[in-house]
Each structure stands twice: as structure tokens, then as C-alpha cells.
Amino acid sequence: MRNKILNINKLISYKTFIVKRYIILNENIRKIAINEIRINEYLIENQFNYSPKMIKVLISRKYIDIYFEKINTTKLNRKPLIKKRLSHILKKLHSINVCHNDLNLSNILSDGKNIYLIDFALASISSEYDYDYIKLKKIESWIDNGTIF
């Protein structure tokens, strides 16, 4: 299902913001987009500062556009710092009972100073975090082995 989700949304980049556009082909896609909106609202309410802020939402019959602040990305080069920050961010996320459910390299951004999580389409409000920690361990092993960064 993940591949189908990727095929029905696209990112449109502007100078100060990014628009994530969901093309509403069926009810499941609409539910995923609404979930991402709901989770991002919850992150804002709980002052989670480790993801780009959702700015606004536009909903039509064919599209749901979610506007996010733009993060100018770059690479972080200090491996121990990356692992420590990712672990810290996950603990913060889980402290407000959010499980990302899609933690992977393409959903981690850095501006050179901070690390951010993106793509909360599959996230849930839950106290079950095992899946996130399994993914974190995999990412940490890639960092240790020099596969990334």
C-alpha cells in the first residue's frame, strides 16, 4: 500500500513552504490525508518542534493540499550526534503518544543543525512504539556501518 500512497501524492516546493498534494482517487486516500492533518494538528498542540509545521490545509473534491514550512536540508556529518538526536526526537514523539509508523531515511531531514521527522500519514496516536524502535535500530546500524551520512 505504501507505493500506492507515494504515487497519489506529490510535493510542490516553493521558496518558504512545501505543499503535499494528495490526489483523492478513493476514500482510503482521503482517510490517509485526513490522518496526516489530524496528527500534525496534534503535534502543534503538543508543541512537538521536530517536524516542519503545518501552515494550512486546502480541501477540494479532487485534492487535499497540506502546506508545511520549508526546511532547507543539508547533511549532518557527526554520526554519534545523529543517533543521539534521533533517539531524543523519538522519545519526545512517544511522550505525547504518537507512533510515526513509517520511520525511514526518506522521512528524516536535517538543516545541518537539527533533525526533523516528516510524513505522518501513517502515524497513530498510540502507546505502542515497537515498530518505531525496530526502525530506529536499523537506521542506527546504517549510520554505524557508514551506509549513510
Backbone hydrogen bonds, N-H to C=O, Kabsch-Sander energy under -0.5 kcal/mol:
donor,donor_aa,acceptor,acceptor_aa,energy
5,I,1,M,-2.0
6,L,2,R,-2.2
7,N,3,N,-1.6
8,I,4,K,-0.9
8,I,5,I,-1.0
9,N,6,L,-0.7
10,K,21,R,-2.0
12,I,19,V,-2.7
13,S,11,L,-0.5
14,Y,17,F,-2.6
18,I,68,F,-2.6
19,V,12,I,-2.8
20,K,18,I,-0.5
20,K,66,I,-3.0
21,R,10,K,-3.3
21,R,19,V,-0.7
22,Y,20,K,-0.6
22,Y,64,I,-2.9
23,I,8,I,-3.3
23,I,21,R,-0.5
24,I,22,Y,-0.7
24,I,62,K,-2.8
25,L,23,I,-1.4
30,R,26,N,-1.6
31,K,27,E,-2.3
32,I,28,N,-2.1
33,A,29,I,-2.4
34,I,30,R,-2.6
35,N,31,K,-2.3
36,E,32,I,-2.2
37,I,33,A,-2.1
38,R,34,I,-2.7
39,I,35,N,-2.9
40,N,36,E,-2.3
41,E,37,I,-2.4
42,Y,38,R,-2.1
43,L,39,I,-2.5
44,I,40,N,-2.1
45,E,41,E,-2.6
46,N,42,Y,-1.9
47,Q,44,I,-1.7
48,F,43,L,-2.7
49,N,47,Q,-0.8
55,I,67,Y,-3.5
56,K,67,Y,-0.8
58,L,65,D,-2.6
60,S,63,Y,-3.0
64,I,22,Y,-1.9
65,D,58,L,-3.0
66,I,20,K,-2.5
66,I,64,I,-0.5
67,Y,56,K,-2.9
67,Y,65,D,-0.5
68,F,18,I,-3.0
69,E,53,K,-2.4
70,K,16,T,-1.8
72,N,70,K,-0.6
73,T,71,I,-0.9
74,T,110,S,-2.5
79,K,77,N,-1.0
82,I,78,R,-1.9
83,K,79,K,-2.2
84,K,80,P,-2.2
85,R,81,L,-2.7
86,L,82,I,-2.8
87,S,83,K,-2.3
88,H,84,K,-2.3
89,I,85,R,-2.9
90,L,86,L,-2.5
91,K,87,S,-2.2
92,K,88,H,-2.3
93,L,89,I,-2.6
94,H,90,L,-3.0
95,S,91,K,-1.9
96,I,92,K,-0.7
96,I,93,L,-0.9
97,N,94,H,-1.9
98,V,93,L,-1.8
99,C,124,S,-3.0
100,H,98,V,-0.5
104,N,102,D,-0.6
107,N,104,N,-2.0
108,I,105,L,-1.4
109,L,116,Y,-2.9
111,D,114,N,-1.6
112,G,114,N,-0.5
116,Y,109,L,-3.1
117,L,50,Y,-3.2
118,I,107,N,-2.1
123,A,120,F,-1.0
124,S,99,C,-2.3
126,S,97,N,-1.8
126,S,124,S,-0.9
129,Y,127,S,-0.7
133,Y,129,Y,-1.9
134,I,130,D,-2.3
135,K,131,Y,-2.1
136,L,132,D,-2.4
137,K,133,Y,-2.2
138,K,134,I,-1.6
139,I,135,K,-2.3
140,E,136,L,-2.8
141,S,137,K,-2.0
142,W,138,K,-1.8
143,I,139,I,-2.2
144,D,140,E,-2.6
145,N,141,S,-2.3
146,G,142,W,-0.5
146,G,143,I,-1.0
147,T,142,W,-1.9
148,I,142,W,-1.1
